[in-house]
Amino acid sequence: MDINLTLIGQTIAMIVFVWFCMKFIWPPILAALEERQQQIEEGLAAADLSQEKLVEAEAKADGIVDEARKQATGILDQAHARANEIVSEGKTDGVKERERQLLAAKAEIEQETNRAREELRGQVSAIAIASAEKILKREIDGKTHEDILGKLAQEL
């Protein structure tokens, strides 16, 4: 292989081409590659950060759910306690009402008994007077009749 002018020309052309590429083509390509690399690194960092925030958010959400469950349990406990309290109050009110009605019924029975006694006294007095009239075969005047009935009612 002889070194001739063509080979030297090709070498010079190659050196100029490499110099031209290194001066004008490689810097934008390297800049684009570095920019792309930086974007990828930022994306990965953002993904890691978002993953950490997701874990924190899940932990916070779990905490909120646990707190909500505790509050719900507390509310249910309060509701059960209030329901038991209402039932207890209802029982107490029922007992009081029963006692009140029982006392009222006893008072009414007492009044009916007294009224029946008075009525019975009056009837016994009338029967006694009628019997006395038959025995005496005469009528007693009204005033005497009332006095006898009053005395008889008091004795009974």
Sine and cosine of phi, psi and omega as CSV:
sin_phi,cos_phi,sin_psi,cos_psi,sin_omega,cos_omega
0.00,0.00,0.83,-0.56,-0.02,-1.00
-0.99,-0.13,0.63,-0.77,0.09,-1.00
-0.99,0.10,0.89,-0.45,0.02,-1.00
-0.82,-0.57,-0.05,-1.00,-0.09,-1.00
-0.91,0.40,-0.52,0.86,-0.01,-1.00
-0.91,0.40,-0.66,0.75,-0.02,-1.00
-0.92,0.39,-0.64,0.77,0.04,-1.00
-0.92,0.39,-0.62,0.78,0.03,-1.00
-0.91,0.42,-0.66,0.75,0.01,-1.00
-0.92,0.39,-0.60,0.80,0.02,-1.00
-0.91,0.41,-0.71,0.70,0.03,-1.00
-0.89,0.46,-0.67,0.75,0.01,-1.00
-0.89,0.45,-0.62,0.79,0.00,-1.00
-0.93,0.37,-0.66,0.75,0.01,-1.00
-0.90,0.43,-0.67,0.74,0.04,-1.00
-0.90,0.43,-0.66,0.75,0.00,-1.00
-0.89,0.45,-0.69,0.72,0.00,-1.00
-0.91,0.42,-0.70,0.71,0.03,-1.00
-0.87,0.50,-0.70,0.71,0.00,-1.00
-0.88,0.48,-0.70,0.71,0.00,-1.00
-0.90,0.43,-0.68,0.73,-0.01,-1.00
-0.93,0.37,-0.53,0.85,-0.04,-1.00
-0.99,0.14,-0.67,0.74,-0.17,-0.99
-0.90,-0.44,-0.46,0.89,-0.10,-1.00
-0.99,-0.15,-0.72,0.70,-0.06,-1.00
-0.90,0.44,-0.68,0.73,-0.02,-1.00
-0.85,0.53,-0.71,0.70,0.05,-1.00
-0.91,0.42,-0.59,0.81,0.01,-1.00
-0.92,0.40,-0.70,0.71,0.03,-1.00
-0.90,0.44,-0.64,0.76,0.04,-1.00
-0.88,0.47,-0.68,0.73,0.02,-1.00
-0.90,0.43,-0.66,0.75,0.02,-1.00
-0.91,0.42,-0.69,0.73,0.02,-1.00
-0.90,0.43,-0.64,0.76,0.02,-1.00
-0.90,0.44,-0.68,0.73,0.02,-1.00
-0.90,0.43,-0.66,0.75,0.02,-1.00
-0.90,0.44,-0.66,0.75,0.03,-1.00
-0.91,0.42,-0.66,0.75,0.03,-1.00
-0.88,0.47,-0.66,0.75,0.01,-1.00
-0.90,0.43,-0.68,0.73,0.03,-1.00
-0.89,0.46,-0.68,0.73,0.04,-1.00
-0.90,0.44,-0.65,0.76,0.04,-1.00
-0.89,0.46,-0.68,0.73,0.03,-1.00
-0.92,0.40,-0.65,0.76,0.04,-1.00
-0.90,0.44,-0.67,0.74,0.03,-1.00
-0.90,0.43,-0.62,0.79,0.03,-1.00
-0.90,0.43,-0.68,0.73,0.04,-1.00
-0.89,0.46,-0.69,0.72,0.01,-1.00
-0.89,0.45,-0.68,0.74,0.00,-1.00
-0.93,0.37,-0.55,0.84,0.07,-1.00
-0.90,0.44,-0.69,0.73,0.04,-1.00
-0.89,0.45,-0.67,0.74,0.02,-1.00
-0.91,0.41,-0.58,0.82,0.04,-1.00
-0.90,0.44,-0.69,0.73,0.03,-1.00
-0.89,0.45,-0.68,0.73,0.03,-1.00
-0.90,0.44,-0.67,0.74,-0.01,-1.00
-0.91,0.42,-0.64,0.77,0.04,-1.00
-0.90,0.43,-0.66,0.75,0.03,-1.00
-0.89,0.45,-0.68,0.73,0.02,-1.00
-0.90,0.43,-0.66,0.75,0.02,-1.00
-0.90,0.44,-0.66,0.75,0.05,-1.00
-0.89,0.47,-0.64,0.77,0.05,-1.00
-0.89,0.46,-0.68,0.73,0.01,-1.00
-0.91,0.42,-0.67,0.74,0.02,-1.00
-0.90,0.44,-0.67,0.74,0.04,-1.00
-0.88,0.47,-0.68,0.73,0.03,-1.00
-0.89,0.46,-0.66,0.75,0.02,-1.00
-0.90,0.44,-0.64,0.77,0.03,-1.00
-0.90,0.44,-0.67,0.74,0.03,-1.00
-0.88,0.47,-0.68,0.73,0.02,-1.00
-0.90,0.44,-0.67,0.74,0.02,-1.00
-0.89,0.46,-0.67,0.75,0.04,-1.00
-0.89,0.45,-0.67,0.74,0.04,-1.00
-0.88,0.47,-0.67,0.74,0.01,-1.00
-0.90,0.43,-0.67,0.74,0.03,-1.00
-0.89,0.45,-0.66,0.75,0.04,-1.00
-0.88,0.47,-0.68,0.74,0.03,-1.00
-0.90,0.45,-0.65,0.76,0.00,-1.00
-0.90,0.43,-0.68,0.74,0.03,-1.00
-0.90,0.43,-0.66,0.75,0.02,-1.00
-0.89,0.45,-0.69,0.73,0.01,-1.00
-0.91,0.42,-0.64,0.77,0.03,-1.00
-0.89,0.46,-0.70,0.72,0.03,-1.00
-0.89,0.45,-0.63,0.78,0.03,-1.00
-0.90,0.45,-0.68,0.73,0.01,-1.00
-0.90,0.43,-0.67,0.74,0.03,-1.00
-0.89,0.46,-0.68,0.73,0.01,-1.00
-0.89,0.46,-0.70,0.72,0.03,-1.00
-0.88,0.47,-0.64,0.77,0.02,-1.00
-0.89,0.45,-0.67,0.74,0.03,-1.00
-0.89,0.45,-0.70,0.71,0.00,-1.00
-0.88,0.47,-0.71,0.70,0.02,-1.00
-0.89,0.45,-0.62,0.78,0.02,-1.00
-0.90,0.44,-0.67,0.74,0.02,-1.00
-0.90,0.44,-0.70,0.72,0.01,-1.00
-0.89,0.46,-0.68,0.73,0.00,-1.00
-0.91,0.42,-0.65,0.76,0.03,-1.00
-0.88,0.47,-0.69,0.72,0.01,-1.00
-0.90,0.43,-0.64,0.76,0.02,-1.00
-0.89,0.45,-0.70,0.71,0.01,-1.00
-0.92,0.40,-0.60,0.80,0.03,-1.00
-0.90,0.44,-0.69,0.72,0.04,-1.00
-0.90,0.44,-0.67,0.74,0.02,-1.00
-0.89,0.46,-0.66,0.75,0.01,-1.00
-0.91,0.42,-0.66,0.75,0.04,-1.00
-0.89,0.46,-0.66,0.75,0.02,-1.00
-0.90,0.44,-0.66,0.75,0.00,-1.00
-0.91,0.41,-0.64,0.77,0.04,-1.00
-0.90,0.44,-0.66,0.75,0.03,-1.00
-0.88,0.48,-0.69,0.73,0.01,-1.00
-0.90,0.43,-0.69,0.73,0.01,-1.00
-0.89,0.45,-0.62,0.79,0.01,-1.00
-0.90,0.43,-0.71,0.70,0.01,-1.00
-0.89,0.45,-0.68,0.74,0.01,-1.00
-0.89,0.45,-0.67,0.74,0.01,-1.00
-0.90,0.43,-0.62,0.79,0.03,-1.00
-0.90,0.44,-0.71,0.71,0.00,-1.00
-0.88,0.47,-0.67,0.74,0.00,-1.00
-0.91,0.42,-0.66,0.75,0.01,-1.00
-0.91,0.42,-0.64,0.77,0.06,-1.00
-0.87,0.49,-0.69,0.72,0.02,-1.00
-0.88,0.47,-0.66,0.75,0.00,-1.00
-0.93,0.38,-0.65,0.76,0.01,-1.00
-0.90,0.44,-0.64,0.77,0.03,-1.00
-0.89,0.46,-0.69,0.72,-0.01,-1.00
-0.89,0.45,-0.65,0.76,0.02,-1.00
-0.91,0.41,-0.66,0.75,0.00,-1.00
-0.90,0.43,-0.66,0.75,0.01,-1.00
-0.91,0.42,-0.69,0.73,0.00,-1.00
-0.88,0.47,-0.64,0.77,0.02,-1.00
-0.91,0.41,-0.66,0.75,0.00,-1.00
-0.91,0.41,-0.62,0.78,0.03,-1.00
-0.90,0.44,-0.65,0.76,0.00,-1.00
-0.92,0.40,-0.61,0.79,-0.01,-1.00
-0.93,0.36,-0.71,0.71,-0.05,-1.00
-0.99,0.14,-0.29,0.96,0.01,-1.00
0.86,0.52,0.59,0.81,0.06,-1.00
-0.47,-0.88,0.29,-0.96,-0.03,-1.00
-1.00,-0.07,0.67,-0.74,0.06,-1.00
-0.99,-0.14,0.54,-0.84,-0.02,-1.00
-0.93,0.37,0.23,-0.97,-0.11,-0.99
-0.88,0.48,-0.67,0.74,-0.06,-1.00
-0.93,0.38,-0.70,0.71,0.03,-1.00
-0.90,0.44,-0.64,0.77,0.03,-1.00
-0.85,0.52,-0.73,0.69,0.00,-1.00
-0.90,0.43,-0.66,0.75,0.02,-1.00
-0.89,0.46,-0.69,0.72,0.00,-1.00
-0.90,0.44,-0.70,0.71,0.02,-1.00
-0.88,0.47,-0.67,0.74,0.03,-1.00
-0.89,0.46,-0.71,0.70,0.00,-1.00
-0.90,0.44,-0.66,0.75,0.00,-1.00
-0.91,0.42,-0.65,0.76,0.01,-1.00
-0.91,0.41,-0.60,0.80,0.01,-1.00
-0.94,0.35,-0.59,0.81,0.01,-1.00
-0.92,0.38,-0.56,0.83,-0.01,-1.00
-0.98,0.22,0.00,0.00,0.00,0.00
